[in-house]
Amino acid sequence: MKIYTRTGDKGTTALFGGTRVEKHHIRIESYGTVDELNSYLGLIRDQQIDAHYKQMLIGIQEKLFTVGAILATDPAKATLKSGKERLNIPKINEADINLLETEMDSMNDALPPMTHFVLPGGHTTVSYCHIARCVCRRAERLATFLNAKEPIDEAVLRYLNRLSDYLFVLARKLSNDLQAEEIKWIPEKL
């Protein structure tokens, strides 16, 4: 399989189903940002972190490929007139969202209560988590914008929302595990 096809040389690309759109189309921006997020998760996974978190991140990366496939699919070509699915694309389901919530609850139980916002940083690994969280929020914003134009599976929006929360809690847990200083943001008094 060749990596280059030359079909995008004029600024368009194909969605699953064959529809061609401009490379700056909101659908492309949405799944491109999910791809960027996936790369940052790989960077976090490459750090010296607990094996459980590495396995969680692999599972999340796989789910993000599913999210990307959903976002990359032309909704008009995804199903037949009979309602049967034309393309074999996995789904994000309630169990995927519940897993993130369960993991967050478990991590939070091992952490001191959060009384203030915290400044990102303290350790390179923690900073990577915060960057991933911000990219995830951007992916969510783009997906909600896409959803306003062309409705997408609601589970995708919920998953991205929960994933950004998960990455925040993971950053706090890694700060704790790595004994990194967590600097509280305390607003200046006027």
Buried (B, 14 or more C-beta within 10 A) or exposed (E): EEEEEEEEEEEBBBBBBEBEBEEEBBBBBBBBBBBBBBEBBEBBBEBEBEEEBBEBBEBBBEBBBBBBBBBBBBBEBBEEEEEEEBEEBEEBEEEBBEBBEEBBEEBBEEEEEEEEEBEBBBBEBBBBBBBBBBBBBBBBEBBBEBBEEEEBBEBBBBBBBBBBBBBBBBBBBBBBBBEBEBBEEEEEEE
